[in-house]
């Protein structure tokens, strides 16, 4: 008669060793930071149970695969790429395997990406969704889903506090004496660009700043360079929607004979690695992508572990950017 004993799972190992299944996974993946005594308990349990590391066996035994799907836009943009790297790292730290698929922001492509992840039996889904068309295709997904870069939209979300970030930049410029501050926004329809634009307009209105026309770019340094020629004559400071456009603006202003920050102050948003090394170094709002990824994955794991009810509505978690003051801002020239 065939042996009908159930195949031992990672959860059986965890129970035998008296640890969490994430700890077992970390031992299996040779993560550092596991205490020797804990590692030995896990290895003893693996030997005693005859556990074999097999996704198929784990699925048969527990209906769990240990995988978290990550849906991301097909872009080289700093924000989405940094978010993706942070999420992948956090997923592995939590003892799961990330399965990533990138899609263009079109309904059919997004739908196909979601179906690909579901076909691979992921236990939950992190969706990096800077476009609203991506959000629409997540409705009805019968898994825990968490959205990023969506401004708090979606069934569960971790978002950047755009109002706090933009407000800190505007208040920094006001503190230097600027009142003619112009915004160079990212592309309309990109959720974070729209939110930063709205945050700037609200902050400017509340602070009583002179109304100046908002210009729109496409996140690139080339766009910033081109838009530098359209800056209003009375502008003494510019709040760019991201760092790349800010760098292009500085270059464009220089080619027009305007010096930063002597003639015009310029700020960015993101704190890309190059921001500290351009001339002048860029004042910006630093986004903590590692913290964003950690919070997102912690929320999903809480749902998977039953510490947060699957149907329970959860308020978006907001991460405030940090003001980084460098050499691209100074008091406006008088007279």
Secondary structure by P-SEA (a helix, b strand, c coil): cccccccccaaaaaaaacccaaaaaaaaaccccccaaaaaaaaaaaaaacccccaaaaaaacccccbbbbbbcccccaaaaaaaaaaaaaaaaacbbbbbbbbcccaaaaaaaaaaaaaacccbbbbbcccaaaaaaacccccbbbbcccccccccccccaaaaaaaaaaaaaaaaccccccccccccccaaaaaaaaaaaaaaaaacccbbbbbbccccaaaaaaacccccccccccccccaaaaaaaaaaaaaacccccccbbbbbcccccccccccccccbbbbaaaaaaaaaaaaaaaaaaccccccccccbbbbbbbbbbcccccccccc
